[in-house]
């Protein structure tokens, strides 16, 4: 029962982050946006890590984050190893692809890669500041991309809280509009902010109640996301793709793949 509750709350936290990402960039705009190459690259690395595990039986032993083994590279390479079985690997890679895509569209590729790297390196350092210097001896924590993914997803929640969702910002650009439209937009803004706050609240509750590390790193990510928004908000261009449509969009690529599939079927 404890494991089931752990998995359900962990999944619920990711659902909050996913919906927050949709609200931040605008669900109706996804097809008009450029290919999120940072997401493609990181997802490709995760898939390559799984392929390496399938082809080399010693991959996990050489690249995981087992604290009993030496190797400076392990903290990085372990992120692209998966040890949750087929279902766990599929979940980690799918959520990684979605969260990094949202982050790429909002933060931009360079900052997204920087925040993802922070999600790999910072949690352990922050733990030390709180006096939590002991390493986990649970083999399930020796590998997996979920920690960095949840950290990155929480940065989006912080941006959603501080900036507002896509509906709020489109409303500002278009003017106030009718009273009915303003009221509807106000409800959407309130919903988005509650959604954003739900990420650190649920995350910290999970940590205190279950010692669920996903919740703790989400709290860290939320704080770092707030700092990133304060530092870089003047240079971010989340609506760039809508003002200057890219040559290849998500919709055009999806359509091309669909036509090729039909032609070979």
N, C-alpha and C positions, 0 to 999 in steps of 0.2 A: 504493500500500500504506500509506503514511504517513497519508493522509487517511482511509482506511478504519479504521485503528487508532485515529486521533483520534476518529472518530465512535462507534466501538464502546465505547471507554473512557468517553467523555462520556455515552453512553446508559446504561452500566453504573452510573455514579455516580448518575444519576437514579433508576435502579431501586432502588438502596440507599436513597435518600431516600424514595421512594414506599413501600417496605416498612417503613421506619422510621416514617413517618407513620401507616400502618395499625396498627403495633404500639403506637404511642403513644396513639391514641384508641380502638383496639379495632375490628377489622374487623366484628365482629358487631353493633356499636352504630350503624353508619353510618345505617341506615334510621330510627333513633329520634331522630336529631339534627336541629336546626333548619337552615333554609336558610342556608348560609354567605354572607351578603350582601357581605362584603368580597371574597370570591372572585368572586361574581357581578359586582360592580362593576369589579374590575380586569380580569377576563376580557372584560367588555363594552367597556372602554377599548381592550384589545388588538384586539378584533374591529372596533371603530370605526376604529382606526388602519389596519387592513388595508383596510377599505372606503374610507377616505380615499385610500389609495395607489392603489386601483383607479379612483377617480373623478377624481383630480388627479395628473397626471404630475409635478408639481413638489413633491409632498409630501416625498419623501425628501430632496431637496436643501434644503428649507426646515427640516426637523425632525430630520435625523440628527445624529450627534455627530462629524462630520468636523472634526478639530482645525484645519484650515486655514480654517474659517469661524467667524465670530463669532456670538454669541447665547447668553445665559445659560440660555435655556430648553432648549437642545439636550440637555443631560445627562438631562433628564426626558422630553422628547417622543420622543427616540430609542428609549427603552425600549418604546414602543408602536408603533414601526415594525418591520417584518420584512423581512429581505433574504436569506433562505435559500431562496427559491422556495416553491412550494406545499407541498412536504414539510416544509421547515424551519419555515414559518409554522404549519402544522398541529401539528407537534411542540411548538413553543414555546407555543402557546396551550393545547394539551391539558395539558401539564405545569404551566403556570401555573395553570390551573383546579384541578388536583388538589392541588398543593402549597399554594396559598392556602386551599383548603377545609380541609385538615388543620390549617393554622396558625390559621385562624379558630376552629375548634372547640377547639383547645388554648389558644392564646395569647389569644383574644378578638379582636374586630374592631379596636379602637383600637391595641392593641399589634402586631397583624399588619400594619396599614397603616404603623405606625412602623418596624417591622423591614424591610418591603419598601422603604420610602423610604431606610432606612439602606443597603440593598443597592444602591440607585442611587447614593447620594452618598458613602458611606464608602470603598469600595475605592480610588478614586483618591487620597483623602487618606491612607490607610494606605500606599499605594505610595510616596507622597512621604516618609513617615517612614523607609522602607527605602531611600530614594535612587533609586527607580525613577520618575523624573520625565518620561521620554520618552513621547510619545503614539504609539500604534500607527498605522501608515500603511496597515494592511490594511483595505480597505473593508468586509470582512465583520464588523469590530468596530465599525462606525459605527452600528449599529442592532440591535435585538433585545432581547427580554425575558428571555433565558436567564440572563444574569448575575445579575439581581435574584432570579430564581426559584431558582437554585442557592444563592445566599446564604440565602434564606429557608428552603429545604429543609434546609440545614445547621444552622440554629437548632433545628429539630425533632430532628435527630440528637443535638445536645448535650442537649436536654431528655430525650430517651429514655435517654441514658447516665446522667444525674444523677437522674432521677426514677424510671426504670423504665417498663416497658410497662403497658398496661391490665390484663393478666393479673396482674401482680405487685401492682398496687394494689387490684384487686378481691379478691385473696387476703388482703391485709392487712385489708380491711374485713370480710370474711367470717370471719376467724379462720384458724387454722393448718390445720384440716381433717385428713384422714388422712395417714399417712406417704406413701402413694402419690401423693396429690394434691400434697403439699408437694414431693416429688421432681420431679414433672412440672412444677410451677410453677418450681422452681429451674432446670430445664433451659431453660424458656422465657425466664426472666430472663437467664440466661447468653447465650442466643442473641441476645436483644435488645441486650445490651450490646456483644457482638461486632459486631452489625450497625451499631450506632451508631458505634463506633470505626472501622468500615470507611470511613465517609464522609471524615473528615479524612485518614486514611492513604492511601486511594486518591486523594483530591483532591491532596494534596501530591506524591504519586508522579507523578501526571499533569503537575503543574506542572514538576517538576524534569526529567522525562524528555521531555516534549513541549512545555513552555512553554504548556500548555493553561490558559487563563485561567479556565475553569470550575472547575478544581481549586483554583486560588488563592483565588477568591472564596468557595469552599466552606470553605476553611480559615478565612477571615475570619468567615464566617457562623457557623461552629461556635464560635469564640471569643466572638462577640457573643451567641450563644444561651446560652452558659454564664453570661455576665454577666446576661442578661435573666432567666434562671431564678433566679439568686441574688437579684436585686433584686425580682422580682415574684411569687415562688412562693407567698407567703402570700395573695395576692389572686386568683390564677388559679382558675377554676372549670371545669376540663375535663369534669367529670361533671354539670354543671348540667342539661343536657338530659335526662339519665337520671333525675335526682331529680325534676325538674319538667318533664314532657314538653311541648314547645312545641305550639302549636295546629296549625301546619303543619310537618310533618317531611319529610325527604328521601323517605321511603317513600310518604307520602300524596301528595306532589307528583308523584312518578314514576307512581303509580297513576292520578292524575287525567289526566296527559298520555297515558298508555296508553289510557284509556277514550275520550278525545277522538279519538285516532288511529284506534281501532277503529270509532268511530261515523261517521267521515268516510271510512272505507275502503270 
